[in-house]
Amino acid sequence: MSKAVAPMRVLVVDDDREICDFMETLLSKDGLHVKTLSDPEQAADEVRTGGYHMVVLDLMMPKVDGVEVLQRIRKVDSDIAVVIFTGHPTLESAVQSMKLDAVDYLKKPFDPEEFRAVVDRVMRKKGLLR
């Protein structure tokens, strides 16, 4: 990973607490500021007030699915980088995600190095890496 100019703020939204804990550990080790949410209903409000650069969003959650959450996030922040990750990838959900300007769509389980490459790309785009 390249030299960070400023720490990136990441919000992880997944109904699986173990995934949230894993992502928090993985990203915190890389020097990122991470907050996790298990309730997707809170995601848009958290994005509105949290000053995040990136959201990592699960697709399959109870109450509301990731595409709906992404639509809500886009209404409050059209520029935030959103990475979709899912254990149940479909062409339809991938297309919907890309139409809503997701920066990537990853299948769970994913390779941590592959995920780090996505984070690196987002940080460069946001001007947080040299």
Phi, psi and chi 1 to 4 in degrees:
 res  aa     phi    psi   chi1   chi2   chi3   chi4
   1 MET       -  142.6 -163.2  173.4 -106.3      -
   2 SER   -76.8  175.4  -59.3      -      -      -
   3 LYS   -73.3  125.4  179.0  104.9  171.9  116.3
   4 ALA   -81.1  136.2      -      -      -      -
   5 VAL   -80.9  -42.9  174.2      -      -      -
   6 ALA  -145.8  150.9      -      -      -      -
   7 PRO   -68.8  135.8   16.8  -21.4      -      -
   8 MET   -83.8  139.1 -175.7  160.1   76.6      -
   9 ARG   -98.9  123.8  -65.9 -178.6   48.4   80.8
  10 VAL  -123.5  134.9 -179.7      -      -      -
  11 LEU  -109.5  125.3  176.5   64.1      -      -
  12 VAL  -106.8  125.0  176.9      -      -      -
  13 VAL  -119.7  110.7 -177.1      -      -      -
  14 ASP  -154.9  135.4 -165.0  -47.9      -      -
  15 ASP   -72.7  -14.3   60.8  -58.3      -      -
  16 ASP   -89.1  110.5 -175.3  -26.1      -      -
  17 ARG   -59.4  -36.8 -166.1   70.6 -121.2  156.3
  18 GLU   -63.9  -38.9  -72.3 -177.7   19.1      -
  19 ILE   -65.5  -43.8  -63.2  -75.3      -      -
  20 CYS   -57.5  -46.7  -74.6      -      -      -
  21 ASP   -63.3  -43.4  -68.0  -14.9      -      -
  22 PHE   -61.0  -46.7  171.2   76.8      -      -
  23 MET   -65.0  -39.3  -66.2  -59.7  -67.1      -
  24 GLU   -62.2  -43.9 -175.7  170.4   18.4      -
  25 THR   -63.8  -48.6  -59.7      -      -      -
  26 LEU   -58.5  -50.1  174.8   72.5      -      -
  27 LEU   -76.0  -34.9  -62.7  171.4      -      -
  28 SER   -64.8  -36.9  -66.1      -      -      -
  29 LYS   -58.7  -30.7  -82.7 -173.5 -166.6  175.8
  30 ASP   -88.2    8.2  -69.9  -19.8      -      -
  31 GLY    86.5   13.2      -      -      -      -
  32 LEU   -90.2  150.7  -52.3  179.7      -      -
  33 HIS   -88.6  121.5  -68.5  -75.1      -      -
  34 VAL  -123.6  136.0 -178.0      -      -      -
  35 LYS  -126.5  142.7  176.3  163.6 -176.5  177.0
  36 THR  -117.9  149.0   62.1      -      -      -
  37 LEU  -131.5  133.2  -77.9  179.4      -      -
  38 SER   -96.2  -13.5  -63.9      -      -      -
  39 ASP  -107.2  107.2 -178.0   -3.6      -      -
  40 PRO   -63.6  -20.3   21.7  -30.2      -      -
  41 GLU   -64.1  -22.3  -63.2  -78.5   -1.7      -
  42 GLN   -90.5   -8.4  -61.7  173.3   -2.8      -
  43 ALA   -60.4  -49.1      -      -      -      -
  44 ALA   -62.9  -42.0      -      -      -      -
  45 ASP   -64.9  -39.1  -74.4  -21.8      -      -
  46 GLU   -65.3  -40.6 -175.6   63.9   34.0      -
  47 VAL   -63.7  -40.8  166.2      -      -      -
  48 ARG   -59.3  -38.2 -177.0 -179.7  -63.6  111.3
  49 THR  -107.4  -12.1   61.0      -      -      -
  50 GLY   -90.3  -13.6      -      -      -      -
  51 GLY    66.8   37.9      -      -      -      -
  52 TYR   -83.3  152.5  -63.2   97.8      -      -
  53 HIS   -97.2  -28.0  -59.9  100.0      -      -
  54 MET  -147.5  146.0 -176.8  169.6   91.7      -
  55 VAL  -120.2  132.6  175.7      -      -      -
  56 VAL  -106.5  117.5 -179.5      -      -      -
  57 LEU  -125.1  123.3 -179.3   60.3      -      -
  58 ASP   -73.3  148.8 -175.7   26.0      -      -
  59 LEU   -89.2  -41.1 -154.2   55.7      -      -
  60 MET  -102.8  103.4  -58.5  -68.4  -77.7      -
  61 MET  -137.0  152.0  -64.7  179.7  -76.9      -
  62 PRO   -69.5  162.1   20.0  -26.0      -      -
  63 LYS    75.9  -57.7  -65.4 -166.5 -122.7  176.4
  64 VAL  -147.1  138.3   59.4      -      -      -
  65 ASP   -86.9  167.1   74.5   -0.5      -      -
  66 GLY   -61.3  -34.2      -      -      -      -
  67 VAL   -64.9  -41.6  172.0      -      -      -
  68 GLU   -63.9  -42.2  172.8   65.4   24.7      -
  69 VAL   -62.5  -42.2  174.6      -      -      -
  70 LEU   -61.9  -40.0  179.3   51.9      -      -
  71 GLN   -60.9  -42.2  -70.6  170.9  -25.8      -
  72 ARG   -65.7  -40.8  -67.4  175.9 -172.6  178.9
  73 ILE   -62.5  -42.8  -72.2  170.7      -      -
  74 ARG   -62.4  -28.6  -74.2  -69.6  172.0 -124.1
  75 LYS   -69.9  -26.6  -72.7  178.0 -178.2  170.6
  76 VAL  -102.8  -20.6  -61.7      -      -      -
  77 ASP  -154.6  104.5 -170.4  -27.1      -      -
  78 SER   -81.8   -9.8   60.9      -      -      -
  79 ASP  -106.6  -14.5 -171.6   47.6      -      -
  80 ILE   -63.7  139.0 -166.6  166.7      -      -
  81 ALA   -77.2  129.0      -      -      -      -
  82 VAL  -122.9  126.0  178.3      -      -      -
  83 VAL  -108.9  123.2  175.5      -      -      -
  84 ILE   -91.5  134.9  -62.8  -70.2      -      -
  85 PHE  -134.2  141.6   66.5  161.9      -      -
  86 THR  -151.8  147.5 -179.3      -      -      -
  87 GLY   -87.6   -5.8      -      -      -      -
  88 HIS  -131.6   67.6  -52.1  -79.3      -      -
  89 PRO   -70.3  140.5   25.8  -31.7      -      -
  90 THR  -136.1  155.9   65.6      -      -      -
  91 LEU   -62.0  -41.0 -179.9   58.9      -      -
  92 GLU   -60.5  -47.6 -179.6 -176.0   -9.2      -
  93 SER   -69.7  -32.5   64.6      -      -      -
  94 ALA   -64.8  -44.2      -      -      -      -
  95 VAL   -64.2  -45.6  168.7      -      -      -
  96 GLN   -58.8  -42.7  -74.4  177.4  -49.3      -
  97 SER   -63.9  -43.8  -61.2      -      -      -
  98 MET   -67.9  -35.6  -66.5  -57.3  130.6      -
  99 LYS   -64.3  -27.5  -77.6 -177.0  177.2  178.7
 100 LEU   -93.4   17.1  -69.5  166.4      -      -
 101 ASP    67.1   35.6 -155.6   23.8      -      -
 102 ALA   -67.2  141.5      -      -      -      -
 103 VAL   -80.9  -22.0  -64.1      -      -      -
 104 ASP  -161.4  163.5 -142.6  -38.7      -      -
 105 TYR  -139.5  107.8 -178.8   96.7      -      -
 106 LEU  -114.1  144.0  -58.3  172.3      -      -
 107 LYS   -89.8  134.2 -178.7 -177.1 -177.5  -57.8
 108 LYS   -85.4  146.3  -71.2 -175.7 -156.3  172.3
 109 PRO   -71.7  148.4   26.8  -30.9      -      -
 110 PHE  -113.1  160.7   55.0   85.1      -      -
 111 ASP   -78.9  123.0  174.8    8.3      -      -
 112 PRO   -54.4  -35.7  -27.8   35.9      -      -
 113 GLU   -67.8  -36.6  -70.6  -50.9  -48.1      -
 114 GLU   -63.8  -41.2  177.0 -173.4    1.1      -
 115 PHE   -66.4  -40.9 -170.3   79.0      -      -
 116 ARG   -60.1  -35.9  -76.6 -175.5  173.3  110.2
 117 ALA   -64.2  -38.7      -      -      -      -
 118 VAL   -64.5  -45.5  171.7      -      -      -
 119 VAL   -60.9  -43.6  170.8      -      -      -
 120 ASP   -58.4  -44.8 -154.2   54.2      -      -
 121 ARG   -62.9  -43.1 -169.0  173.4   73.9 -123.9
 122 VAL   -64.2  -43.0  169.3      -      -      -
 123 MET   -62.8  -39.3  -71.4  179.1   74.9      -
 124 ARG   -63.6  -45.1  -74.6 -176.9 -160.1  -69.9
 125 LYS   -62.7  -36.1 -175.1  176.5  177.5 -175.8
 126 LYS   -84.0   -1.4  -62.3  -74.5 -176.8 -173.0
 127 GLY    75.5   25.2      -      -      -      -
 128 LEU   -99.7   -0.6  -59.7  171.2      -      -
 129 LEU  -127.2  149.1  -84.1 -174.1      -      -
 130 ARG  -102.7      -  -70.5 -179.3 -142.9 -158.6
